[in-house]
Amino acid sequence: MGRILAIDFGTKRTGLAVTDPQQIIATALETVETSRLLAYLEAYFQKEAVELLVIGMPKRLDNSDSDMAPHVRNLAESLKTKFPDKPQTFVDERFTSSLAKDAMIRAGSTRRDRRDKANIDKVSATIILQSYMEMRK
């Protein structure tokens, strides 16, 4: 059984989270400059077995696509071309940034850590992954 990897796409930075090999626990992995994302994933896939990509899809309150959705769809196409053996699924990512900040506060993170958008991106990816894992049950 391989890991599941979640992607919280941003135009500057992309947050990543993964499960353990048994797909029980979701953990923050890394925040990567989006321009380096494909190279990072290529190296990661050489080290770790990943069987599914979970991609956060930004939606509006009325469930329509947000302005970021076309960028996410372009990323999904790039991933499909570069890694055709990695199936993909989308998960609604509404409110993940605010949920991430709340989770960081509850975990006792410092104000400085909460201001670091890279930390928020990783935690957001973890929330996306956890959401997928709960939906799957």
PyMOL commands that set and color helices and strands:
alter all, ss='L'
color gray80, all
select helices_A, chain A and resi 34-47+69-82+96-106+111-115+117-136
alter helices_A, ss='H'
color red, helices_A
select strands_A, chain A and resi 3-8+13-19+26-33+50-57+88-92
alter strands_A, ss='S'
color yellow, strands_A
deselect
rebuild
show_as cartoon
